[in-house]
Amino acid sequence: MELVGTLIDADTGRTRSPATVQRLAARWAAALAEEHGVAAGDRVAVLAHGSTDVFVLQAACGRLGAALVPLSWRATPSELADILACAAPKLVVHDDHGGLLLGALPVRRATIGELPATEISAGGPLPHADAIAQILFTSGTTGRPRGVVIRWRQLAANAAATARSAGLTAADRVLACLPLFHTGGLNCLATPVLALGGTVVVAPRFDAARALDAIHRYAITALIGVPAIYERLLEAGLDRARAKALRVLLVGGAPVAPALIARCRELGFRLRQGYGLTEAGPNLFDFGPTAGPGVGTIGRPVAGLDAKLVEGELWLRGPYVADSYLIDGELVAATDADGWLHTGDLLVETEYGYRVVGRRKDMFISGGENVYPAEVELALAGHPAIAEVAVIGVADPQWGEVGLAAIVPRAAIDPPALAAWARERLAAYKIPRRWELCDDLPRTASGKVARDELRRRWAP
């Protein structure tokens, strides 16, 4: 698989043709190898806002057999330090903001866009199917950094399935406005369209007005976003008259209100709900219907995917599924002995396709970002005024879900001051929006926090 499409910077209009991308990838690969010692099996981290350079760097790593490790620009320096300790990259490539986040961390670094060495031939080997293409970090249910190992064969399988399910061709132009440290930003539409030879317009980060301008100016045909993105685009004035080319609108990452799908349909847009996760896909089902009683379903499994429900939990197996995690610097199996990934998501099968009804784990999704209570609790427990704390997700009209922290205090609690304290230790989306004080936390007979009781108390 090779990423051979056209790349356009949404703000500046700078365009890189497929030939230019291939030539730059070859030059960057030479620079990585000769100047920084990157070789097959190594890892190259990138800490930058949305940029066409991220995709060039991905292609360059592929030529060397090295893995790209995208880092979150929403993370705190302490969070980055933990991830870097796990990933042990040979090099961190960063933009100006990323350089500030890295601070004095002891890592070898280079500024993005300044890698090219001398001009060389654009030719070179294609990545091996079993080579690691990406390592995408999630927080994990224990609060420890956990990297999902994505191999090139998984990217290729996802690209082919996405093209079939969404009806993509080389003529498509996708706006990449989700963070590129996410599988959503990298792999939901961007890498499939590049694999087809299409065009990816890259925005530094999502801004509704700028995104709307890009949709019009570049005749965008395909878009992926969380529900909040579509809500903001509608508020900014998205309409069919000006967005004539826009035909593929995919949504995921959070529960989708039927009212949002209906509102888009009234304006002439077919908002199609999908399902995937960092470990698999991320496009695993063929998208649910946009009208009728099946609205809210995610469709059927794509060809080649084994899917089954075990006590309501979705298990997956096939070429779309990651086989490993990187935890504490070691590769560990992501699937069971028979190759099944236990997703932790609870689904039901209907005559219109599958419907997601909940999560077995306590993880919740806020604005498309996975939030793991154990990680948030671990950080908050370090506050001197907190004796005990438990975090749950509660419904929120803007973000889908936000965190609620139930706190047993040992001293007076000032919620605004506590939120400011947490901002130094947690990315903004992980910080609870609600703070509830209580005398004690409800517990099960085994002594564990009874989260269901917390939900009944504060999130009926």
N, C-alpha and C positions, 0 to 999 in steps of 0.2 A: 504494500500500500504506500502511495506517495501523495503528499498534499501539494497539488499542482495548480491550484486555482489562483484567482486574482485577489489581492488584498488592497483595501482602500481605508485610509484614515478618515473617519467620519468628520472630524473638525477641520482638518487642513485640506482634504481632498487628495492628498498624496496617494498615487496609485502605483502598485507594483504588479506587473504582469506575471503570468506563470513563469516565463523565461527569467525574469528578474528575480523572482522568489527562488528558483532553482540555483541561479548563480550566487545569490547572497547566501543561501544555505550552504553551498559548497565552500565559500570563503569563510563563513563563520565556523564551519566544522574544522577547517584548517587552523583557524585562530584558536579554537578551543583545544585542539590537540597540541599544536606547536607552542603556544604561549602559556597554556594553563595545564597541560598534561592530561587532558581528558581522554579517556580510552573506553573501549567496550566494557560495559558493566558498571561504569561510574555514574554518578548522579550530578546533574546541574540544576540548581534551584533558580527560580526567577521570582523576584519580588517587585511587581510593577502594576500600575493601573493598566486598563485595557490599551493594547498597542498591537499594531501589525507585527512588531518585532517579536512578540511572544510566539507567533506562529512560525516565523522564520527560525527562531531558536529551536522550536520543536522539530522542524525539519532538519536542522543542523545536528541536533542530538541523535535523530534517527539514523543519519549517515554514519555516525560513530558507534552506534549501538549503546549510546548512553541514555539514561532516563531523565526526563524533565520533571522537576519537582516544583509545582507552582505553590507559592506561599501567599498567605492572606495579608493584604494591606490593611485589613481591619484588626489584625492581631496586635497584641501588646508586645513590647520587647521581651518580656518574660515568657510569653507563649511562643514567640519565635525561637527563643533560645532552646526550649524543650524540643520543638520540632526539628531544629537543626542538629541537636544532639542525637536524635533518632535517625535522621536521614543521612547525616555525615556527607554532605555534597562536596564534590571537588571544588566547586565554584558557585558563588551566588551572583547572579546577574540582576541588577536593580536599576530603577529610575531614581530621580531625586528624592521622592517621598520615601521610597524603599531604603535608600541610603540613610535617611534620618532615623527610620525605624530600627535599622541594624545597629546604629550607634557604634559602640565600641566592641560589639560581639566579635570574637576572634575567628573570623572566616575570611577566606580568600574571596575577593569580589571584583566585579567589572561593571562598568556602566552600560546599560542597554543601549544599543545603537552604535556602540564604539568598538564592536568586536572585529569587523572585517579586516582581514590581513591582505596580502597581495592578491591580485586577480589570478584565479586559477580556473580550470575547466569546470563546467557545471555538472559533469558526469560524476557518477559515484554509485556505490551499492545501495540497493533499497534495504530498508530495515528487515531483519529476519522476523518472521511471524511470531516467534516465541520470545523475542527480545522485549524488555520492559520499555514501554513508551512513556508512561507517566506514573508518578506516585502521588496520589491525591490524598491529602491529610484530612481526617475527621477527628473529632475529639475522643470518640470512643465512649462506651458506657462507663468506663472506670475513671474517666478524666485524664488518662494518659494519651499522648499523641499516638494516632494509629494511621498509617499510610496504606491506602488501598492500591494494590499493584495492578496496573492496567497494561496489558501486553498489546503489541500491534495487531495481533489476530482478533482481539476483542474490539479494538477500534474499527477494524475492517468489517467485522460482522455487524457492528452497530451501524456503520455507514450504509451498508447494503440494505439492512432492514429499514432504516429510516427513510432511505430513498424510495423504497417500495411503498411503505405505509403512508408517507406524506406526499408521494407523487413528485419528488424532487428531480430536477434535471440540471445539466450544465448551464442552463440559461438562468437559473435562480440566483437571486441576490439577497443574502441574509444580513440583517443588522445584528451584530453581536454586542449587546449592551448589558448582559449579565457578567458578573465578575469572572475573570479567566482563571481564577484559582479554584473554580467550581467545575464539576463535570457538566453542569448545565450550560455554563458559558463556553466551555471548550468543546464539548462533545455532543450536545443535543442537536445542534444544527451546523455549527461552524466546521468541524472536521468532516462531517458527511458531505457538505457542499463543496469544500475544498477537494475532497477525494473525487468528486464528480467533475472537477474542473470549473466549478462555478465561482461566484464572487462573494467575499465576506467583507462587509463594511464594519470596522471596529470602532466603537465608542470608548473613550477613556473610562467612563462610568455612566450609570443611567441618570439622565436628566430628561424629564418629559418633553420640555419644549425643544431641546436639541435633538432628542430621538425623533420627534414628529417632523422636524425639519429634515433630518436624514432620510426618513421614510419617503418624503416627497422628493427631495433633491436627487436621491440615488435610485429612485423607482424600486424600492425594496419589495421583494415578492414573498419573503418568509421571515417569520419572527417567532422567537420563543421567549416566554416570560412567566413570572409568577403572577398570581391574580392582581397583586398591588400594582404591578407595572401596567397592566391593561386598564385598571381603574384610573390611574394617573394619565394615561394616554387619552382616555375618553374625556377626562376633565380638561385636558389641554386642547381638545378639539379634533380628535381623530375622526375622520369621516371618509366615506367611500368616494366622494367627488374628487378629493385631492390625492387619496391613497389608492389610485386606480389599479396599480400593479399588485397590491398586497392580497395574496390568496391563501397562504399557509400561515395560520395563526395557532400556535401550540401553547398550551398552558399546563403547568405542573408545579411541584414544589410545595404546595399548600392546598388545603381544601378550597374548591371552587364553588362559589355561590351560583345556583341556577340563574339568579337574577342577572349576574354578569354575563353569562352565556346568552341569555335572552336579549339583553341590551345590545350586545355586539351583533346579534342576528338581526335586530331591527335596523341597524345601520348598514347591513349588507355584508357583515364579516362572520365567517364560520369559525368560532373558537372551539378548538378540539382539545379535549383533555387527555393527557398521557400519563404514563407511570414509568418510573425508573428509579434507580438509586446509584450512588457512587460505585458500589460493588458490582452492579449489573446494568448493562445497557449503555446509556441511560434510557434508550427508547425500546421498551420490551413488549408493549402492546400496540395494537394497530389503531389506537385512538377511538374514543367513544363518539356516539352520534351527537350532532349539534342541535337536535330538536326532538320533540316527542318524549315518551316516557323513559327512554334510555339515557337522557341527559344526566351527566354525573358519573357515568360508567367510563371505563378506560378501554373498552374493546376486548379483543381476544389476543392471546399470545402470538407473537410474530413467528414466522416459519423457523423451525430449528430450535425453538425454545421449549424445554420441558418445564411445565408449571403444574403444581398441585397444591391443594389446600390440606394441611395437616392440623386438625383441630382449629381450623379457621386461619392458620398462619400460612402465608404464601412461601412455598419452597420453589427454588429455581435451579435449573441445570442446563448447560449448553455452552456454545461458543461465546455467548454474551456475558458470561459470568467470570469475575475475577477469581483466581485460585489462591491468592495469598494476601496477607497483610504484612506490613513492616511495623513491628512493635519492638521498642527498645533495641533497635538496630538489627533485629533478626526477622527473617521471613517465617511466618507461621501460616498454617492452612486457614483459608477463609471458608472452606466447604467441609462437609462431613466425608466419611470414607467412601461414600457412593457418589460424591461430586455435587451434592445438593447444597445450595446456599439457603440457610434459614433466615429469611428477611426480617422477621419480627413484625411484619405488617399483617394486619387482619383484613381479609377480603371475603366477599361473598360472590357467588356466581349467579347471574341473572340471565334471562333470555336475551338480554341486550349486550351482555358482556360482563366483565368483572367490575365490582364496585369496592373501593377501599372504605373500610368502616372504622379503622382504628389502628393502633400500634401496640404490639405486645410489650415493647419496651416503654420506658418512661420518657423517651425522647419526644420533644415537640418541635414544631417548625414555625419559626417566626420570620415573616417576610422572605420565605424561601431558604432560610438558613436553619440547619439542624442545630438544636440546642439540647445538650445532654445535662440533666439536672445534677448528676454526680460531679461534673466539672465545676458547675456554678457553686454548688454547695461547698466543695473543697476550697474554693477561693473565698467565699463569704465567711467560712468558719475561722479564717485567720483574723477577722475583725475582733478587737478586744471586748467589744460590748455584746458580742453574740455568743450565747452558750450553746444553742443548737439551732439548726436551720434545715428546712426541707423545701425543695423547689418543685412546683408543678406548672404545667402549661394551662392557661385559661384563654377563652375565646376573646378575640379583639377584632373590631370591625375593619381596622386598617391593615394589620399585620397578620391576620389569620389567628395567630396565637401569640401570647407574650408570657413571660415568666411571672409567677407569684411566689414570693418567698415567705414562708411561715417561720417566724423567728421566736425563739425563746431567749429573751434578753438577760444579760447579767448586769447591764447598766442601761442608762437612758439611751434610746435610739432616736436619731434625727435622720429620717429617710432621705432628704436631699443630700446631706453630708455623707450618708452611707453609699448613695448612688455615685457620688463623686469619688469616693474611696474605691468603689468597685471598678470605675472606669480606668483606673491605673493598673488593673489586674485582669480585666476581661474585655473582650471586644464588645462594642456597644450593643449589638443585638442580643448578647447573652445576659445583659443586666436586667434583672426583674423590673417590671413596670409597676408592680403592686407589692406592698410590704404590709404584712399582717402580723401583729404581735399576739402571742398566746402564752399561757402558763406552762404548757407542755405539749409535746407532739404525740398524737395518737399512735399506738404501736400494736402490732400483731402479737400473737402468743409467743412467737419466736423472738420478739424484741425488735423486729424491723419496723420502720415507719410505715404506718397504714396510709398510703397515698390515696386510696379510694375514699377514706374518711376525710382527708384534706379536700378532695374534690367535692365531696358532698357538702362540706362546710362552706367553701368559698367559690366553687365553680359548678353550681347545680345545673 
